[in-house]
Amino acid sequence: MCVRQGWGKAAMAHMDLRLPQKAVEQEEQGMALLDPKFQRNRFAKLVHLTECHYAADRPEQAVDSAGQALDLWQAVNCPRWAVRLGRFRDHVA
């Protein structure tokens, strides 16, 4: 397993354990290691970071990362993560 995947899995595990602040830290560390050319991966990580920020009661950061994800949405084909981003939209609407 590469380091990028390790950070993402750790972030998801922390969300499952209801530790969203720790998940934010893990996801942000993973994002820092992600090569910008991997736009689909970046989109997925941004959507998950949005969920982590929202769960950690950081709505401004959640909206910011959702906006970054939306900037990539047209360039990637990732319906599963797009649905999750739509759920976030529904929660804040």
Secondary structure, 3 states (H helix, E strand, C coil): CCHHHHHHHHHHHHHHCCCHHHHHHHHHHHHHHCCCCCHHHHHHHHHHHHHHHHHCCCHHHHHHHHHHHHHHHCCCCCHHHHHHHHHHHHHHC
